[in-house]
Amino acid sequence: MRLDGSQFLDALCSIQTRLLYLKDTISDGSSNDNIAAECLRLGMLAYLSTTFRAPGRKTQPAYLTTQLRAICQRIEPSMLEIRDVLFWLLMVGTISVFDVHEPWLRNKLDGILERRLSWGEARGRLLSVMWIIAIHDDLGKEAYSELMRST
């Protein structure tokens, strides 16, 4: 079943609004559980921002960019049991709001990945979390290639 454009936009706005309001239910982020919850909340906002935008343009709402960058920088090695989710979070952030050349991004990615992955392996991990092939593949492949080139 296909949704018409107005139904899709209504649903998208509703989900985004609910994700924004969840901020008040997540405490200060001092524990790994709170960091993970905030990572997922902000990651979903970034993910949704990729589903309806002009091709080739990153949407960069200051709130999302600042908050997502701050929480991603707080990811610690003790959180590696959710490695694929953290990889997804960094990739979604890269295709939606981050500049691929931000120095911390490659360092964080190296800390999460146990080894350099081919795009096929990376894509498989992204698909295991949440990835829309028609929307994310080209952007993701380009971002991943650029991240692997940067030092």
C-alpha positions as CSV (number, residue, x, y, z in Angstrom):
1,M,0.0,0.0,0.0
2,R,1.3,3.4,-1.0
3,L,0.8,6.5,1.1
4,D,0.0,9.7,-0.7
5,G,2.4,12.6,-0.1
6,S,0.3,14.4,2.5
7,Q,-0.2,11.3,4.6
8,F,3.5,10.6,4.5
9,L,4.4,14.2,5.5
10,D,1.8,14.1,8.3
11,A,3.3,10.8,9.6
12,L,6.9,12.1,9.3
13,C,6.0,15.4,11.2
14,S,4.3,13.4,13.9
15,I,7.2,11.1,14.4
16,Q,9.7,13.9,14.4
17,T,7.7,15.9,16.9
18,R,7.5,12.8,19.2
19,L,11.2,12.3,18.9
20,L,11.9,15.9,19.8
21,Y,9.7,15.6,22.9
22,L,11.4,12.5,24.1
23,K,14.4,14.6,25.0
24,D,12.6,15.6,28.2
25,T,12.2,11.9,29.2
26,I,15.9,11.0,28.8
27,S,18.0,12.1,31.8
28,D,21.2,14.0,31.7
29,G,23.1,11.3,29.7
30,S,25.5,10.4,32.4
31,S,25.2,6.7,32.0
32,N,25.8,4.5,28.9
33,D,22.1,3.6,28.8
34,N,21.2,7.3,28.6
35,I,23.8,8.0,26.0
36,A,22.5,5.0,23.9
37,A,18.9,6.3,24.3
38,E,19.9,9.8,23.2
39,C,22.0,8.4,20.3
40,L,19.0,6.5,19.0
41,R,16.7,9.5,19.4
42,L,19.0,11.8,17.6
43,G,19.9,9.1,15.0
44,M,16.3,8.6,14.2
45,L,15.8,12.4,13.7
46,A,18.8,12.4,11.4
47,Y,17.5,9.3,9.6
48,L,14.1,10.9,9.1
49,S,15.7,14.0,7.7
50,T,17.2,12.0,4.8
51,T,13.8,10.6,3.7
52,F,12.4,13.9,2.4
53,R,14.9,16.4,1.1
54,A,16.3,17.8,-2.0
55,P,18.8,15.5,-3.7
56,G,22.4,16.3,-3.0
57,R,21.7,18.8,-0.1
58,K,22.3,18.1,3.5
59,T,19.7,19.4,5.9
60,Q,21.6,21.0,8.8
61,P,19.3,22.1,11.5
62,A,21.6,23.6,14.2
63,Y,20.0,21.7,17.0
64,L,20.3,18.3,15.4
65,T,23.9,18.9,14.1
66,T,25.1,20.2,17.5
67,Q,23.4,17.6,19.6
68,L,24.2,14.6,17.4
69,R,27.8,15.6,17.2
70,A,28.1,16.0,21.0
71,I,26.5,12.6,21.7
72,C,28.5,10.8,19.1
73,Q,31.7,12.2,20.5
74,R,30.7,10.7,23.9
75,I,30.5,7.1,22.6
76,E,32.9,5.0,24.6
77,P,34.6,1.6,24.0
78,S,32.3,0.1,26.7
79,M,29.4,0.6,24.3
80,L,30.8,-1.6,21.6
81,E,28.2,-4.3,22.2
82,I,26.0,-2.2,20.0
83,R,28.7,-1.7,17.4
84,D,26.5,-1.9,14.3
85,V,24.0,0.7,15.8
86,L,26.9,3.0,16.5
87,F,28.3,2.6,13.0
88,W,24.8,3.2,11.6
89,L,24.5,6.4,13.8
90,L,27.8,7.8,12.5
91,M,26.9,7.0,8.9
92,V,23.4,8.5,9.1
93,G,25.0,11.5,10.8
94,T,27.5,11.8,8.0
95,I,24.9,11.6,5.2
96,S,22.5,14.0,7.0
97,V,24.4,16.7,9.0
98,F,28.1,16.1,9.5
99,D,30.9,17.2,7.3
100,V,32.7,14.0,6.2
101,H,36.1,15.8,6.9
102,E,35.4,16.4,10.6
103,P,38.6,15.0,12.3
104,W,36.7,13.3,15.2
105,L,34.5,11.4,12.9
106,R,37.1,9.2,11.3
107,N,38.7,8.6,14.8
108,K,35.4,7.5,16.2
109,L,34.7,5.3,13.3
110,D,38.1,3.6,13.7
111,G,37.3,3.0,17.3
112,I,34.0,1.3,16.4
113,L,35.0,-0.8,13.5
114,E,37.3,-3.7,14.3
115,R,38.8,-3.5,10.8
116,R,38.4,-1.7,7.6
117,L,35.3,-3.0,5.8
118,S,34.5,-3.1,2.1
119,W,31.4,-1.1,1.1
120,G,29.5,-4.4,0.8
121,E,30.3,-5.4,4.4
122,A,29.5,-1.9,5.6
123,R,26.2,-1.8,3.7
124,G,25.3,-5.2,5.2
125,R,25.8,-3.8,8.7
126,L,23.7,-0.7,7.9
127,L,20.9,-2.8,6.4
128,S,20.9,-4.9,9.7
129,V,19.9,-1.7,11.6
130,M,17.8,0.5,9.3
131,W,18.7,1.5,5.7
132,I,16.5,2.4,2.7
133,I,18.4,1.2,-0.3
134,A,16.8,3.6,-2.8
135,I,17.5,6.6,-0.5
136,H,20.7,5.8,1.4
137,D,22.9,3.6,-0.8
138,D,24.4,6.2,-3.1
139,L,24.8,8.8,-0.3
140,G,26.2,6.1,2.1
141,K,28.6,4.7,-0.4
142,E,30.0,8.1,-1.2
143,A,30.3,9.1,2.4
144,Y,31.9,5.8,3.4
145,S,34.4,6.0,0.6
146,E,35.4,9.5,1.6
147,L,35.7,8.5,5.3
148,M,38.0,5.7,4.4
149,R,40.1,8.0,2.3
150,S,40.5,10.7,5.0
151,T,43.1,10.4,7.7
